[in-house]
Amino acid sequence: MAAAVARSGLRRMFCISEFATPSPRMFSIPAFAPPNPPTPPPKADPSSNLFVSGLSKRTTTDGLREAFAKFGEVVQARVVTDRVTGFSKGFGFVRYATVEDATRGIEGMDGKFLDGWVIFAEYARPRPPMGEATSQPQQSWGPPSGSWGSR
């Protein structure tokens, strides 16, 4: 009798029929619950300054200016470059004379190809004030401040 109970217990333990259709009981363990999707950053308010991402390493400031000048008067264009190599870091900024020109620039260039790469244009978010930086890098090397030679 004990052997029959043990066999049926093993059969139940290794039977996959109860797992064939997902039940709410399977997902009730909090450690295995899917994480909440991240919330996207808020959209920037319309302004004459655009943030352009997805630029090729070969994109120049003049090339960026020429591409966006088709949609309005470009006051300033700047590709952010690496100090050592001089190549583009993959993003830049375009400032138009008016917000309407900037809107036309987004509509005309967002998702389009520039130098063989798909670029994305959106309104630039203002830089946060220096005192309110959200993530200050922590010093991870050397002695803690004030521990050596501070007699």
Accessible surface in RSA format (square Angstrom, percent):
REM  Atomic radii and reference values for relative SASA: ProtOr
REM  Chains: A
REM  Algorithm: Lee & Richards
REM  Probe-radius: 1.40
REM  Slices: 20
REM RES _ NUM      All-atoms   Total-Side   Main-Chain    Non-polar    All polar
REM                ABS   REL    ABS   REL    ABS   REL    ABS   REL    ABS   REL
RES MET A   1   190.04  98.4 142.59  94.4  47.45 113.0 119.55 101.6  70.50  93.4
RES ALA A   2    83.54  76.8  69.47 107.2  14.07  32.0  75.48 106.3   8.06  21.3
RES ALA A   3    61.83  56.8  51.24  79.1  10.59  24.1  58.63  82.6   3.20   8.5
RES ALA A   4    52.88  48.6  45.36  70.0   7.52  17.1  47.38  66.7   5.50  14.6
RES VAL A   5    89.13  58.7  86.52  78.3   2.61   6.3  88.18  76.6   0.95   2.6
RES ALA A   6    57.01  52.4  44.81  69.1  12.20  27.8  55.25  77.8   1.76   4.7
RES ARG A   7   142.90  60.0 139.79  71.3   3.11   7.4  57.46  78.5  85.44  51.8
RES SER A   8    40.32  34.1  38.07  50.8   2.25   5.2  30.06  64.0  10.26  14.4
RES GLY A   9    28.44  35.1   0.00   N/A  28.44  35.1  23.29  63.9   5.16  11.5
RES LEU A  10    94.60  52.7  93.23  66.7   1.36   3.4  93.68  65.8   0.92   2.5
RES ARG A  11   160.77  67.5 151.16  77.1   9.61  22.9  73.06  99.8  87.71  53.2
RES ARG A  12   167.03  70.1 156.15  79.6  10.88  25.9  75.09 102.6  91.94  55.7
RES MET A  13   126.42  65.5  97.62  64.6  28.80  68.6  68.37  58.1  58.05  76.9
RES PHE A  14   146.58  73.3 124.57  77.2  22.01  57.3 129.61  78.6  16.97  48.6
RES CYS A  15    52.17  39.5  42.65  47.6   9.53  22.4  17.64  44.7  34.53  37.2
RES ILE A  16   138.46  78.8 136.15 101.4   2.31   5.6 136.15  98.0   2.31   6.3
RES SER A  17    77.61  65.6  60.26  80.4  17.35  40.0  46.72  99.5  30.89  43.3
RES GLU A  18    93.34  53.6  71.60  54.2  21.75  51.8  40.88  79.1  52.46  42.8
RES PHE A  19   104.36  52.2  89.39  55.4  14.97  38.9  89.61  54.3  14.75  42.2
RES ALA A  20    79.04  72.7  42.09  65.0  36.95  84.1  53.58  75.5  25.46  67.4
RES THR A  21   100.37  71.4  98.98 100.3   1.38   3.3  72.14  96.9  28.23  42.7
RES PRO A  22    97.99  71.4  75.06  68.4  22.93  83.4  75.36  62.2  22.64 140.7
RES SER A  23    38.43  32.5  34.92  46.6   3.52   8.1  34.14  72.7   4.29   6.0
RES PRO A  24   120.96  88.2 106.95  97.5  14.01  50.9 116.07  95.8   4.89  30.4
RES ARG A  25   158.50  66.5 146.54  74.7  11.96  28.5  75.70 103.5  82.80  50.2
RES MET A  26    70.80  36.7  48.91  32.4  21.89  52.1  57.64  49.0  13.17  17.4
RES PHE A  27   122.34  61.2 107.98  66.9  14.36  37.4 108.23  65.6  14.11  40.4
RES SER A  28    76.82  64.9  46.98  62.7  29.83  68.7  42.62  90.8  34.19  47.9
RES ILE A  29    87.58  49.8  85.32  63.6   2.26   5.5  87.58  63.1   0.00   0.0
RES PRO A  30   118.24  86.2  98.22  89.5  20.02  72.8 104.41  86.2  13.83  86.0
RES ALA A  31    89.65  82.4  49.03  75.7  40.62  92.4  61.55  86.7  28.10  74.4
RES PHE A  32   150.55  75.3 129.75  80.4  20.80  54.1 134.49  81.5  16.06  46.0
RES ALA A  33    50.10  46.1  34.68  53.5  15.42  35.1  34.74  48.9  15.36  40.7
RES PRO A  34   107.35  78.2  88.69  80.9  18.66  67.8  94.64  78.1  12.71  79.0
RES PRO A  35   121.97  88.9 100.00  91.2  21.98  79.9 110.20  91.0  11.78  73.2
RES ASN A  36   136.53  94.2 116.76 112.8  19.77  47.6  26.25  63.2 110.28 106.6
RES PRO A  37   112.25  81.8  97.11  88.5  15.14  55.0 102.56  84.7   9.69  60.2
RES PRO A  38   125.18  91.2 102.00  93.0  23.18  84.3 112.76  93.1  12.42  77.2
RES THR A  39   123.67  88.0 102.23 103.6  21.44  51.1  73.31  98.5  50.36  76.1
RES PRO A  40   112.04  81.7  93.12  84.9  18.92  68.8  99.77  82.4  12.28  76.3
RES PRO A  41    89.87  65.5  73.23  66.8  16.64  60.5  79.85  65.9  10.02  62.3
RES PRO A  42   107.33  78.2  95.80  87.3  11.53  41.9 106.93  88.3   0.40   2.5
RES LYS A  43   190.58  93.0 166.45 102.1  24.14  57.5 113.80 102.4  76.78  81.8
RES ALA A  44    19.31  17.8   1.16   1.8  18.15  41.3   6.71   9.5  12.59  33.4
RES ASP A  45   118.30  82.9 110.83 110.3   7.47  17.7  30.35  71.4  87.95  87.7
RES PRO A  46    88.89  64.8  69.95  63.8  18.94  68.9  69.95  57.8  18.94 117.7
RES SER A  47    36.92  31.2  34.05  45.4   2.87   6.6  35.71  76.0   1.21   1.7
RES SER A  48    23.49  19.9  21.18  28.3   2.32   5.3   5.04  10.7  18.45  25.8
RES ASN A  49    32.14  22.2  32.03  31.0   0.11   0.3   6.70  16.1  25.44  24.6
RES LEU A  50     0.00   0.0   0.00   0.0   0.00   0.0   0.00   0.0   0.00   0.0
RES PHE A  51    54.09  27.1  54.09  33.5   0.00   0.0  54.09  32.8   0.00   0.0
RES VAL A  52     0.00   0.0   0.00   0.0   0.00   0.0   0.00   0.0   0.00   0.0
RES SER A  53    29.61  25.0  29.61  39.5   0.00   0.0  18.82  40.1  10.79  15.1
RES GLY A  54    25.42  31.3   0.00   N/A  25.42  31.3  21.64  59.4   3.78   8.5
RES LEU A  55     4.19   2.3   0.15   0.1   4.04  10.2   0.15   0.1   4.04  10.9
RES SER A  56     6.92   5.9   6.92   9.2   0.00   0.0   0.00   0.0   6.92   9.7
RES LYS A  57   112.08  54.7 109.42  67.1   2.66   6.3  75.78  68.2  36.30  38.7
RES ARG A  58   168.10  70.6 150.47  76.7  17.63  42.0  63.11  86.3 104.99  63.6
RES THR A  59     5.68   4.0   0.07   0.1   5.61  13.4   0.26   0.4   5.42   8.2
RES THR A  60    81.16  57.7  75.11  76.1   6.06  14.4  68.98  92.7  12.18  18.4
RES THR A  61    49.80  35.4  46.11  46.7   3.69   8.8  31.21  41.9  18.59  28.1
RES ASP A  62    96.57  67.6  95.38  94.9   1.18   2.8  22.54  53.1  74.02  73.8
RES GLY A  63    24.23  29.9   0.00   N/A  24.23  29.9  21.32  58.5   2.92   6.5
RES LEU A  64     0.00   0.0   0.00   0.0   0.00   0.0   0.00   0.0   0.00   0.0
RES ARG A  65    86.26  36.2  86.26  44.0   0.00   0.0  36.13  49.4  50.14  30.4
RES GLU A  66   121.22  69.6 112.71  85.3   8.50  20.2  44.58  86.2  76.63  62.6
RES ALA A  67     8.12   7.5   5.08   7.8   3.04   6.9   7.80  11.0   0.32   0.8
RES PHE A  68     0.00   0.0   0.00   0.0   0.00   0.0   0.00   0.0   0.00   0.0
RES ALA A  69    51.05  46.9  34.57  53.4  16.48  37.5  34.57  48.7  16.48  43.7
RES LYS A  70   161.87  79.0 121.21  74.4  40.67  96.8  82.67  74.4  79.20  84.4
RES PHE A  71    53.94  27.0  46.45  28.8   7.48  19.5  52.95  32.1   0.99   2.8
RES GLY A  72    21.33  26.3   0.00   N/A  21.33  26.3  16.49  45.2   4.85  10.9
RES GLU A  73   117.13  67.2 105.04  79.5  12.09  28.8  43.39  83.9  73.74  60.2
RES VAL A  74    19.23  12.7   1.87   1.7  17.36  41.8   1.87   1.6  17.36  47.1
RES VAL A  75    83.86  55.2  59.48  53.9  24.38  58.7  64.62  56.1  19.24  52.2
RES GLN A  76    92.62  51.8  91.98  67.2   0.64   1.5  24.57  52.3  68.05  51.6
RES ALA A  77     6.10   5.6   0.00   0.0   6.10  13.9   0.07   0.1   6.03  16.0
RES ARG A  78   122.56  51.5 122.36  62.4   0.20   0.5  35.99  49.2  86.58  52.5
RES VAL A  79     7.95   5.2   0.94   0.8   7.02  16.9   0.94   0.8   7.02  19.0
RES VAL A  80    21.96  14.5  21.25  19.2   0.71   1.7  21.96  19.1   0.00   0.0
RES THR A  81    64.53  45.9  51.15  51.9  13.38  31.9  22.25  29.9  42.28  63.9
RES ASP A  82    46.27  32.4  44.68  44.5   1.59   3.8   9.95  23.4  36.32  36.2
RES ARG A  83   238.40 100.1 200.45 102.2  37.94  90.3  80.48 110.0 157.91  95.7
RES VAL A  84   139.46  91.8 107.45  97.3  32.01  77.1 112.86  98.1  26.60  72.1
RES THR A  85    83.74  59.6  53.98  54.7  29.76  70.9  58.09  78.0  25.65  38.8
RES GLY A  86    48.91  60.3   0.00   N/A  48.91  60.3  29.01  79.6  19.90  44.6
RES PHE A  87    83.54  41.8  82.07  50.8   1.47   3.8  83.50  50.6   0.04   0.1
RES SER A  88     3.18   2.7   0.00   0.0   3.18   7.3   0.00   0.0   3.18   4.5
RES LYS A  89   109.82  53.6  87.16  53.5  22.67  54.0  33.68  30.3  76.14  81.1
RES GLY A  90    15.55  19.2   0.00   N/A  15.55  19.2  12.18  33.4   3.37   7.5
RES PHE A  91    64.95  32.5  64.95  40.2   0.00   0.0  64.95  39.4   0.00   0.0
RES GLY A  92     0.00   0.0   0.00   N/A   0.00   0.0   0.00   0.0   0.00   0.0
RES PHE A  93    61.29  30.7  60.23  37.3   1.05   2.7  60.34  36.6   0.94   2.7
RES VAL A  94     0.10   0.1   0.00   0.0   0.10   0.2   0.10   0.1   0.00   0.0
RES ARG A  95    98.29  41.3  97.59  49.7   0.70   1.7  24.17  33.0  74.12  44.9
RES TYR A  96     2.64   1.2   0.00   0.0   2.64   6.9   0.00   0.0   2.64   3.2
RES ALA A  97    48.07  44.2  17.65  27.2  30.42  69.2  21.23  29.9  26.84  71.1
RES THR A  98    61.25  43.6  55.84  56.6   5.41  12.9  58.92  79.1   2.33   3.5
RES VAL A  99    60.29  39.7  58.58  53.0   1.71   4.1  58.58  50.9   1.71   4.6
RES GLU A 100   111.19  63.8 107.56  81.4   3.63   8.6  55.44 107.2  55.75  45.5
RES ASP A 101    15.21  10.7  15.21  15.1   0.00   0.0   0.00   0.0  15.21  15.2
RES ALA A 102     0.00   0.0   0.00   0.0   0.00   0.0   0.00   0.0   0.00   0.0
RES THR A 103    46.72  33.2  46.72  47.4   0.00   0.0  39.74  53.4   6.98  10.6
RES ARG A 104   117.71  49.4 115.44  58.8   2.27   5.4  54.14  74.0  63.57  38.5
RES GLY A 105     0.00   0.0   0.00   N/A   0.00   0.0   0.00   0.0   0.00   0.0
RES ILE A 106    29.73  16.9  29.69  22.1   0.03   0.1  29.69  21.4   0.03   0.1
RES GLU A 107   123.33  70.8  97.09  73.4  26.24  62.5  47.96  92.8  75.37  61.5
RES GLY A 108    17.46  21.5   0.00   N/A  17.46  21.5  12.94  35.5   4.52  10.1
RES MET A 109    12.27   6.4  12.27   8.1   0.00   0.0   4.97   4.2   7.30   9.7
RES ASP A 110    62.98  44.1  51.05  50.8  11.93  28.2   5.27  12.4  57.71  57.6
RES GLY A 111    38.95  48.0   0.00   N/A  38.95  48.0  18.13  49.7  20.82  46.6
RES LYS A 112   102.86  50.2 101.83  62.5   1.03   2.4  68.79  61.9  34.07  36.3
RES PHE A 113   144.82  72.5 122.41  75.8  22.42  58.3 122.50  74.3  22.32  63.9
RES LEU A 114    22.77  12.7  20.75  14.8   2.02   5.1  22.56  15.8   0.21   0.6
RES ASP A 115    81.27  56.9  46.06  45.8  35.21  83.3  23.86  56.2  57.41  57.3
RES GLY A 116    62.51  77.1   0.00   N/A  62.51  77.1  33.47  91.9  29.04  65.0
RES TRP A 117   131.22  52.7 126.72  61.3   4.51  10.6 109.43  58.3  21.79  35.4
RES VAL A 118    58.14  38.3  48.47  43.9   9.66  23.3  48.47  42.1   9.66  26.2
RES ILE A 119     0.00   0.0   0.00   0.0   0.00   0.0   0.00   0.0   0.00   0.0
RES PHE A 120   105.70  52.9 105.36  65.3   0.34   0.9 105.36  63.9   0.34   1.0
RES ALA A 121     4.56   4.2   0.00   0.0   4.56  10.4   0.05   0.1   4.51  11.9
RES GLU A 122    68.27  39.2  66.79  50.5   1.48   3.5  24.24  46.9  44.03  35.9
RES TYR A 123    41.10  19.2  38.76  22.1   2.34   6.1  30.87  23.2  10.23  12.6
RES ALA A 124    10.91  10.0   4.35   6.7   6.55  14.9   4.73   6.7   6.18  16.4
RES ARG A 125   112.12  47.1  89.58  45.7  22.54  53.7  47.50  64.9  64.62  39.2
RES PRO A 126   119.64  87.2  95.89  87.4  23.75  86.3 108.18  89.3  11.46  71.2
RES ARG A 127   210.39  88.3 181.19  92.4  29.20  69.5  62.98  86.1 147.41  89.3
RES PRO A 128    73.52  53.6  62.21  56.7  11.31  41.1  68.27  56.4   5.24  32.6
RES PRO A 129    83.06  60.5  70.62  64.4  12.44  45.2  82.42  68.0   0.65   4.0
RES MET A 130   170.11  88.1 154.84 102.5  15.27  36.4 136.69 116.2  33.42  44.3
RES GLY A 131    80.38  99.1   0.00   N/A  80.38  99.1  42.25 115.9  38.13  85.4
RES GLU A 132   121.72  69.9 106.23  80.4  15.49  36.9  44.08  85.3  77.64  63.4
RES ALA A 133    43.48  40.0  26.36  40.7  17.12  39.0  27.29  38.4  16.19  42.9
RES THR A 134   134.92  96.0  95.05  96.4  39.87  95.0  76.86 103.2  58.06  87.8
RES SER A 135    93.88  79.3  73.49  98.1  20.39  47.0  48.87 104.1  45.01  63.1
RES GLN A 136   110.59  61.8  94.57  69.1  16.02  38.1  42.58  90.6  68.01  51.6
RES PRO A 137   124.57  90.8  93.62  85.3  30.95 112.5 105.37  87.0  19.20 119.3
RES GLN A 138   153.30  85.7 130.55  95.4  22.75  54.2  57.59 122.6  95.71  72.6
RES GLN A 139   112.11  62.7  73.93  54.0  38.19  90.9  36.60  77.9  75.51  57.3
RES SER A 140   107.83  91.1  68.13  90.9  39.70  91.5  50.03 106.5  57.79  81.0
RES TRP A 141   187.76  75.3 178.05  86.2   9.71  22.8 161.53  86.1  26.23  42.6
RES GLY A 142    53.27  65.7   0.00   N/A  53.27  65.7  20.32  55.8  32.95  73.8
RES PRO A 143    54.38  39.6  42.86  39.1  11.52  41.9  48.08  39.7   6.30  39.2
RES PRO A 144   102.40  74.6  88.09  80.3  14.31  52.0 100.49  83.0   1.92  11.9
RES SER A 145   114.78  97.0  78.31 104.5  36.48  84.0  53.94 114.9  60.85  85.2
RES GLY A 146    60.02  74.0   0.00   N/A  60.02  74.0  31.02  85.1  29.00  64.9
RES SER A 147    60.15  50.8  27.48  36.7  32.67  75.3  35.03  74.6  25.12  35.2
RES TRP A 148   194.46  78.0 168.79  81.7  25.66  60.3 146.44  78.1  48.02  77.9
RES GLY A 149    81.32 100.3   0.00   N/A  81.32 100.3  36.53 100.2  44.79 100.3
RES SER A 150    73.92  62.5  37.36  49.9  36.56  84.2  38.16  81.3  35.76  50.1
RES ARG A 151   278.95 117.1 202.38 103.2  76.57 182.3 106.19 145.1 172.76 104.7
END  Absolute sums over single chains surface
CHAIN  1 A    12200.7       9805.1       2395.6       7713.6       4487.2
END  Absolute sums over all chains
TOTAL         12200.7       9805.1       2395.6       7713.6       4487.2
